[in-house]
Amino acid sequence: MKTKFSQWGKAAVAAAAVGVGGLALGAAPAHAAPAGCNGDTSGKSWIYVEVAGVKNSNGYVTLTLYDDDRSKFLASGGSRDVERIPAQAGTTKACLKLPSNGVWAIAVYHDENANRKIDRSTFGLPTEGFGFTNNPSTVAGLPAFRSVRLNVAKPGLATRINMRYP
């Protein structure tokens, strides 16, 4: 499954989203995932992601991992991996395996109806929540790739992505 962010128009995201500042949480011990962390830590590296501001426990929070490659970010078929975690109102905690330490980007959306896609209105605006690493502003459209890049220097880095709802 691939996320459908690539089908959003810049105007649609600009009309639906307001930028929110990010918060780095620091590093967790490399040998153990934090309590309540759902997902896979079996890769050579992994990242702990707190998705904050999840409005309800319906469906899933879908995390999509992208390589450090601008041409693949949000492109159809461009993702490295996808992890679907049962949504938890407030904060959904997830662990995402990485093939190695390095620079990555993560896009998330709240698949409230569990249909494996981000739903949109008849005007093409997203009707489900979404977010990106580093919580870049999306007021002017989709975030620039440079604003979502995250350096994972060692396994267990923790980051927070703030969910935005239209």
Summary of the structure (lengths in Angstrom):
residues: 166
radius of gyration: 14.5
end to end distance: 23.2
largest distance: 46.6
contacts: 545
relative contact order: 0.31
helix: 8%
strand: 39%
